[in-house]
Amino acid sequence: MRLRLLTDGFPNRRERRVFAGYLLAAAVYVAIGVAVTDFLLSFWVGVAYIVLAAWAVPVLVRRFLDAR
């Protein structure tokens, strides 16, 4: 995704939805990290979590909703 300047000053609905997804993933990651400190401190676990939470889960949800 290429960065672009905001011409109208506010992101569109799709961009806000993506941002909200990342915020939700971050909140869940911090909540898990509070419960299990080793989870929060591992770089590779963090990378795997972002791949799952920000890419794999939305893809699976889209496929499930499209199949209906």
Phi, psi and omega per residue, in radians:
M1 nan 2.251 3.129
R2 -1.548 2.489 3.079
L3 -1.340 2.503 3.102
R4 -2.431 2.760 3.105
L5 -1.330 2.530 3.088
L6 -1.396 1.962 -3.130
T7 -1.446 -0.612 -3.126
D8 -1.677 -0.065 3.069
G9 1.546 -0.111 -3.108
F10 -2.576 2.384 3.137
P11 -1.123 2.679 3.115
N12 -1.362 3.113 -3.043
R13 -1.059 -0.747 -3.124
R14 -1.099 -0.746 3.139
E15 -1.154 -0.657 3.093
R16 -1.172 -0.626 3.113
R17 -1.150 -0.730 3.099
V18 -1.106 -0.762 3.110
F19 -1.071 -0.726 3.113
A20 -1.113 -0.634 3.082
G21 -1.098 -0.754 3.093
Y22 -1.144 -0.673 3.091
L23 -1.111 -0.729 3.104
L24 -1.118 -0.749 3.118
A25 -1.093 -0.708 3.120
A26 -1.143 -0.722 3.137
A27 -1.118 -0.720 3.112
V28 -1.159 -0.692 3.128
Y29 -1.078 -0.759 3.127
V30 -1.174 -0.699 3.117
A31 -1.088 -0.751 3.087
I32 -1.140 -0.696 -3.140
G33 -1.115 -0.570 3.091
V34 -1.177 -0.663 -3.128
A35 -1.349 -0.678 -3.092
V36 -2.253 1.679 -3.033
T37 -1.072 -0.619 3.128
D38 -1.065 -0.577 3.105
F39 -1.102 -0.747 -3.086
L40 -1.238 -0.558 -3.026
L41 -1.561 -0.121 -3.112
S42 -1.597 2.110 3.138
F43 -1.083 -0.822 -3.067
W44 -1.197 -0.598 3.051
V45 -1.145 -0.677 3.094
G46 -1.106 -0.740 3.107
V47 -1.107 -0.805 3.128
A48 -1.087 -0.687 3.137
Y49 -1.109 -0.783 3.135
I50 -1.097 -0.717 3.116
V51 -1.070 -0.764 3.141
L52 -1.233 -0.844 -3.018
A53 -1.302 -0.617 -3.050
A54 -1.724 -0.227 -3.109
W55 -2.178 -0.999 -3.001
A56 -1.199 -0.796 -3.110
V57 -1.109 -0.832 3.094
P58 -1.061 -0.641 3.106
V59 -1.114 -0.785 3.131
L60 -1.133 -0.683 3.117
V61 -1.140 -0.760 3.106
R62 -1.060 -0.758 3.126
R63 -1.114 -0.712 3.125
F64 -1.121 -0.757 -3.132
L65 -1.224 -0.596 3.111
D66 -1.236 -0.506 -3.119
A67 -1.275 -0.370 -3.113
R68 -1.360 nan nan
